[in-house]
Amino acid sequence: MEKFTVLRAIAAPLLRENIDTDTVIRIERLVGANRRSELGRYAFEALRYRPDASEEPGFVLNTEPYRRAKILLAGRNFGCGSSREGAVWALQQFGLRAVLAPSFGDIFFNNCFQNGVLPVMLDAAVVERLAAEVAADPERNLLTVDLERLRVVAPGGEEFAFAIDERRREALLEGLDEIGLTRKREAEITAFQAADRGRRPWIYSVESAP
């Protein structure tokens, strides 16, 4: 998993509320021959494309420079709906590394951390202010998401603190999933098992089959 430390990038405003995971990636794109690495082209498919498969010119991620955004400014309850992890895969393959929103669907929020995407909760008024500042000159007015300092830095320099569970922060900073975090403590686990074997040897005995 790619490490996340400090990201300074173009931010795209998509402030609609209640964008669900089916809008992020349609279920039929997650079955069949489509590989995880191919899902970026289907992200927000219903919003990005017309029925004839041509791009919808009014959709923010179809316009420059937002099609190169690595940060998404989103509305309340982003990622609600079904639990599909493919929604995070689609955003990641599209190029997005962070989503800033007032609130998230719970399962989507958790899935982000398992895939190297940082979900940041900020007050709605702050997200709207950032979107307005970015929109004034999106190519130059870059946002900074600093996971090391737990700060979002606006183009003008104003900083906004956010909170992340420390274990999840550690995992993203080091590019580790939950298995990777557990393996970091392998020596402790081995020591515990050795001590526990002395205290409770019957737990570790293997009975012969009849």
C-alpha positions as CSV (number, residue, x, y, z in Angstrom):
1,M,0.0,0.0,0.0
2,E,1.3,3.4,-0.9
3,K,2.4,5.6,2.0
4,F,0.4,8.8,2.8
5,T,2.4,11.6,4.5
6,V,1.8,15.0,3.0
7,L,-0.2,15.6,-0.2
8,R,-0.3,18.9,-2.0
9,A,-2.5,18.8,-5.0
10,I,-5.4,20.0,-7.1
11,A,-8.7,19.6,-5.3
12,A,-12.0,19.1,-7.1
13,P,-15.3,20.3,-5.5
14,L,-18.2,17.8,-5.7
15,L,-20.4,19.1,-2.8
16,R,-23.5,17.0,-3.5
17,E,-24.8,15.3,-0.4
18,N,-25.5,11.6,-0.1
19,I,-23.3,10.4,-3.0
20,D,-23.5,6.6,-2.5
21,T,-21.2,3.9,-3.5
22,D,-23.3,2.9,-6.4
23,T,-22.8,6.4,-7.9
24,V,-19.1,6.0,-7.3
25,I,-18.9,2.7,-9.1
26,R,-21.8,0.7,-10.5
27,I,-22.0,-2.9,-9.3
28,E,-21.8,-4.4,-12.8
29,R,-18.3,-2.9,-13.2
30,L,-17.1,-5.0,-10.2
31,V,-18.0,-8.4,-11.8
32,G,-16.6,-10.1,-14.9
33,A,-13.4,-9.2,-16.5
34,N,-12.7,-5.7,-15.1
35,R,-9.5,-5.6,-13.0
36,R,-9.1,-3.4,-10.0
37,S,-6.5,-1.4,-12.0
38,E,-9.2,-0.6,-14.6
39,L,-11.9,0.8,-12.4
40,G,-10.8,4.4,-12.5
41,R,-12.4,4.9,-15.9
42,Y,-15.7,3.9,-14.4
43,A,-15.6,6.2,-11.3
44,F,-18.7,8.4,-11.1
45,E,-19.7,6.8,-14.5
46,A,-23.4,7.9,-14.3
47,L,-22.3,11.5,-13.7
48,R,-19.3,11.6,-16.0
49,Y,-20.9,10.2,-19.1
50,R,-24.0,10.7,-21.3
51,P,-26.1,7.7,-22.5
52,D,-24.1,7.7,-25.8
53,A,-20.8,7.3,-23.7
54,S,-19.6,10.8,-24.5
55,E,-18.3,12.9,-21.6
56,E,-20.8,15.1,-19.7
57,P,-19.1,18.5,-20.1
58,G,-20.7,20.0,-17.0
59,F,-19.3,17.5,-14.6
60,V,-16.4,18.8,-12.6
61,L,-14.1,15.8,-13.0
62,N,-14.4,16.1,-16.8
63,T,-12.9,19.6,-16.8
64,E,-9.4,20.9,-16.5
65,P,-7.6,20.9,-14.2
66,Y,-10.0,19.0,-12.0
67,R,-9.6,15.8,-14.0
68,R,-6.1,15.7,-12.6
69,A,-7.3,16.2,-9.0
70,K,-5.9,14.1,-6.2
71,I,-8.1,15.5,-3.5
72,L,-11.9,15.5,-3.6
73,L,-14.0,18.0,-1.7
74,A,-17.3,16.3,-1.0
75,G,-20.7,16.8,0.6
76,R,-22.3,15.2,3.6
77,N,-22.6,11.4,3.9
78,F,-20.2,10.7,1.1
79,G,-19.9,7.0,0.3
80,C,-23.2,6.0,1.9
81,G,-25.1,3.0,0.6
82,S,-23.7,-0.5,0.0
83,S,-20.5,-1.8,1.5
84,R,-18.6,-2.3,-1.7
85,E,-14.9,-1.8,-1.3
86,G,-14.7,-1.3,-5.1
87,A,-15.9,2.3,-4.5
88,V,-12.6,3.1,-2.9
89,W,-10.7,1.2,-5.6
90,A,-12.4,3.2,-8.3
91,L,-11.5,6.5,-6.6
92,Q,-7.9,5.4,-6.0
93,Q,-7.5,4.3,-9.6
94,F,-9.0,7.6,-10.8
95,G,-6.1,9.2,-9.0
96,L,-7.7,10.5,-5.8
97,R,-5.8,10.0,-2.6
98,A,-7.9,12.0,-0.1
99,V,-11.6,12.9,0.3
100,L,-12.6,15.8,2.5
101,A,-16.2,15.9,3.6
102,P,-18.4,16.7,6.7
103,S,-19.3,13.0,7.1
104,F,-19.0,9.6,5.4
105,G,-20.8,6.3,5.1
106,D,-19.3,4.2,7.9
107,I,-18.2,1.2,5.8
108,F,-16.8,3.4,3.1
109,F,-14.8,5.4,5.7
110,N,-13.3,2.2,7.0
111,N,-12.5,0.8,3.6
112,C,-10.5,4.0,2.7
113,F,-7.9,3.2,5.4
114,Q,-7.5,-0.4,4.1
115,N,-6.6,1.0,0.6
116,G,-4.4,4.0,1.2
117,V,-7.1,6.7,0.7
118,L,-7.4,9.3,3.5
119,P,-10.9,10.3,4.5
120,V,-10.9,13.6,6.4
121,M,-13.9,15.0,8.3
122,L,-14.2,18.7,8.4
123,D,-17.1,21.0,9.1
124,A,-19.4,21.7,6.2
125,A,-18.6,25.4,6.3
126,V,-14.9,24.7,6.1
127,V,-15.3,22.4,3.1
128,E,-17.4,25.0,1.4
129,R,-14.7,27.7,2.1
130,L,-12.0,25.5,0.7
131,A,-14.0,24.8,-2.4
132,A,-14.6,28.5,-3.0
133,E,-10.9,29.3,-2.5
134,V,-9.8,26.5,-4.8
135,A,-12.3,27.5,-7.5
136,A,-10.9,31.0,-7.8
137,D,-7.8,29.5,-9.5
138,P,-7.8,25.7,-9.3
139,E,-4.4,25.2,-11.1
140,R,-2.6,27.4,-8.6
141,N,-4.7,27.2,-5.5
142,L,-3.6,23.8,-4.3
143,L,-4.7,22.2,-1.1
144,T,-2.3,20.4,1.3
145,V,-3.4,17.5,3.4
146,D,-0.8,16.9,6.0
147,L,-1.3,13.6,7.8
148,E,1.9,14.0,9.8
149,R,0.6,17.2,11.5
150,L,-3.1,16.4,11.1
151,R,-3.8,19.6,9.2
152,V,-5.4,20.7,6.0
153,V,-3.7,23.8,4.7
154,A,-5.8,26.1,2.5
155,P,-4.2,27.8,-0.6
156,G,-3.9,31.0,1.4
157,G,-2.1,29.3,4.3
158,E,-5.0,28.9,6.8
159,E,-4.8,25.6,8.6
160,F,-7.6,23.3,9.8
161,A,-7.0,20.5,12.2
162,F,-8.6,17.1,11.8
163,A,-8.6,13.9,13.9
164,I,-7.7,10.4,12.9
165,D,-7.4,7.3,15.0
166,E,-3.7,7.0,15.8
167,R,-3.5,3.4,14.7
168,R,-5.0,4.2,11.4
169,R,-2.7,7.2,11.1
170,E,0.3,5.1,11.7
171,A,-0.8,2.6,9.1
172,L,-1.2,5.2,6.4
173,L,2.1,6.9,7.2
174,E,3.9,3.6,6.9
175,G,1.8,2.3,4.0
176,L,0.6,-0.7,6.0
177,D,-2.8,-2.5,6.1
178,E,-4.0,-4.3,9.3
179,I,-2.0,-7.4,8.5
180,G,1.2,-5.3,8.0
181,L,0.6,-3.5,11.4
182,T,0.2,-6.9,13.1
183,R,3.4,-8.3,11.6
184,K,5.3,-5.3,13.0
185,R,4.6,-6.7,16.4
186,E,5.7,-10.2,15.5
187,A,8.5,-10.3,18.1
188,E,6.0,-9.3,20.8
189,I,3.5,-11.9,19.7
190,T,6.2,-14.6,19.7
191,A,7.3,-13.6,23.2
192,F,3.8,-13.7,24.5
193,Q,3.2,-17.1,23.0
194,A,6.4,-18.5,24.5
195,A,5.4,-17.2,28.0
196,D,1.8,-18.3,27.6
197,R,3.0,-21.8,26.6
198,G,4.8,-22.1,29.9
199,R,1.7,-20.9,31.8
200,R,-0.9,-22.9,29.9
201,P,0.8,-25.8,28.1
202,W,-2.5,-27.6,27.6
203,I,-3.7,-24.9,25.2
204,Y,-0.8,-25.7,22.8
205,S,-1.0,-29.5,23.0
206,V,-2.1,-31.4,20.0
207,E,-4.2,-34.4,20.7
208,S,-3.7,-37.5,18.6
209,A,-6.5,-38.4,16.3
210,P,-8.5,-41.5,17.5
